[in-house]
Amino acid sequence: MAVFKLRVLTPEKVFFDGDCEQLTAKTTSGYVGILKGHAPYVASIVPSEMKIKADGNSRSAAISDGVVKVSADDTVTVLTSAIEWSDEIDVARAERARERAEKQLKAQTSRTEFDLAERQLKRAVNRISVAGKK
């Protein structure tokens, strides 16, 4: 299968940098599959499972919000605040984060605190879901 260059970056690290056969991610418009030769494209990614197929093997990762950019030179860049492979997710920690976020949502808080708790809940639920698929 034809390959393209994929870089997945967070503020702390380079999560993935190499040849990729297929990338599947959930955007604000729905799921998108990217193969070599994809048209130039930019979209926002929502917290979800992202799949990377490289060397004939597919791996899943839990990704937070982010952006995917496909360039005309068959280079794909994903920028995200957080991402982790499904088999590296600490499910107990994600469950605790989910519980904290649910408590915060029920508390009388400001709109900003509510929005933050809602994002934290979505991330925790996504991590738990992706870890369960491994």
C-alpha positions as CSV (number, residue, x, y, z in Angstrom):
1,M,0.0,0.0,0.0
2,A,1.2,3.5,-0.8
3,V,2.5,5.6,2.1
4,F,2.5,9.3,3.1
5,K,4.5,11.1,5.8
6,L,2.6,11.5,9.1
7,R,3.6,13.7,12.1
8,V,1.5,13.7,15.2
9,L,2.6,16.4,17.6
10,T,1.6,17.5,21.2
11,P,3.1,20.4,23.1
12,E,5.3,17.9,25.0
13,K,6.4,15.4,22.4
14,V,6.4,14.0,18.9
15,F,3.9,11.2,19.3
16,F,4.3,9.7,15.8
17,D,6.7,10.6,13.0
18,G,7.0,8.2,10.0
19,D,5.4,6.6,7.0
20,C,1.7,5.9,7.2
21,E,-0.6,3.9,5.0
22,Q,-3.9,5.2,6.4
23,L,-5.1,7.7,9.0
24,T,-8.7,7.7,10.4
25,A,-9.8,10.5,12.6
26,K,-13.1,12.1,13.8
27,T,-13.5,15.7,12.8
28,T,-16.3,18.1,13.6
29,S,-17.9,17.0,10.3
30,G,-17.6,13.2,11.0
31,Y,-14.9,10.6,10.3
32,V,-12.3,11.2,7.7
33,G,-9.9,8.6,6.2
34,I,-6.7,9.8,4.7
35,L,-4.6,7.9,2.2
36,K,-1.7,8.9,0.0
37,G,-2.8,11.4,-2.6
38,H,-5.6,13.0,-0.4
39,A,-6.5,16.5,-1.5
40,P,-5.2,19.3,0.7
41,Y,-7.4,19.5,3.7
42,V,-7.6,21.1,7.2
43,A,-10.1,20.1,9.8
44,S,-10.7,20.2,13.6
45,I,-10.5,16.9,15.4
46,V,-12.8,16.1,18.3
47,P,-12.0,13.8,21.2
48,S,-12.2,10.3,19.7
49,E,-10.4,7.2,18.6
50,M,-7.7,7.9,16.0
51,K,-6.3,5.0,13.9
52,I,-2.9,4.9,12.3
53,K,-2.1,2.1,9.9
54,A,1.7,1.7,9.3
55,D,3.7,-1.3,8.1
56,G,0.5,-3.2,7.6
57,N,-0.5,-2.9,11.3
58,S,-3.3,-0.7,12.6
59,R,-3.0,1.0,16.1
60,S,-5.6,3.0,17.9
61,A,-5.0,6.1,20.1
62,A,-7.2,8.3,22.2
63,I,-6.9,11.8,20.9
64,S,-8.1,15.1,22.5
65,D,-9.2,18.1,20.4
66,G,-6.8,19.0,17.6
67,V,-6.2,19.8,14.0
68,V,-5.4,17.7,11.0
69,K,-3.7,19.2,8.0
70,V,-3.1,17.4,4.7
71,S,-0.6,19.2,2.5
72,A,-0.2,18.9,-1.3
73,D,3.1,17.1,-0.9
74,D,1.5,14.1,0.8
75,T,2.5,15.3,4.3
76,V,-0.1,15.0,7.0
77,T,0.3,16.8,10.4
78,V,-1.9,16.3,13.4
79,L,-1.6,18.8,16.3
80,T,-3.3,17.9,19.5
81,S,-3.1,18.8,23.2
82,A,-3.0,15.1,24.2
83,I,-2.9,11.6,22.6
84,E,-2.0,8.2,23.9
85,W,-2.0,4.7,22.4
86,S,-4.9,2.5,23.5
87,D,-2.6,0.0,25.2
88,E,-0.9,2.7,27.3
89,I,-4.1,4.2,28.8
90,D,-4.3,4.0,32.6
91,V,-8.0,3.1,32.8
92,A,-8.2,3.6,36.6
93,R,-6.8,7.1,36.3
94,A,-9.3,7.8,33.4
95,E,-12.1,6.6,35.6
96,R,-11.0,8.9,38.5
97,A,-10.9,11.8,36.0
98,R,-14.4,11.0,34.7
99,E,-15.7,11.0,38.3
100,R,-14.1,14.3,39.1
101,A,-15.4,15.9,36.0
102,E,-19.0,14.6,36.6
103,K,-18.9,16.0,40.2
104,Q,-17.6,19.4,38.8
105,L,-20.5,19.5,36.3
106,K,-23.0,19.0,39.0
107,A,-21.5,21.7,41.2
108,Q,-22.7,25.3,40.9
109,T,-19.8,26.7,38.9
110,S,-19.1,29.5,36.5
111,R,-19.6,28.9,32.7
112,T,-15.8,28.7,32.3
113,E,-15.5,26.0,35.0
114,F,-18.5,24.1,33.5
115,D,-16.9,24.2,30.0
116,L,-13.6,22.9,31.4
117,A,-15.3,20.1,33.3
118,E,-17.3,19.2,30.2
119,R,-14.0,18.9,28.1
120,Q,-12.4,16.9,30.9
121,L,-15.4,14.5,31.0
122,K,-15.3,14.0,27.2
123,R,-11.6,13.3,27.3
124,A,-11.9,10.8,30.2
125,V,-14.8,9.0,28.5
126,N,-12.9,8.8,25.2
127,R,-9.9,7.3,26.9
128,I,-11.9,4.7,28.7
129,S,-13.7,3.8,25.5
130,V,-10.6,3.6,23.4
131,A,-8.8,1.5,26.1
132,G,-11.7,-0.9,26.0
133,K,-11.2,-1.5,22.3
134,K,-7.6,-2.7,22.6
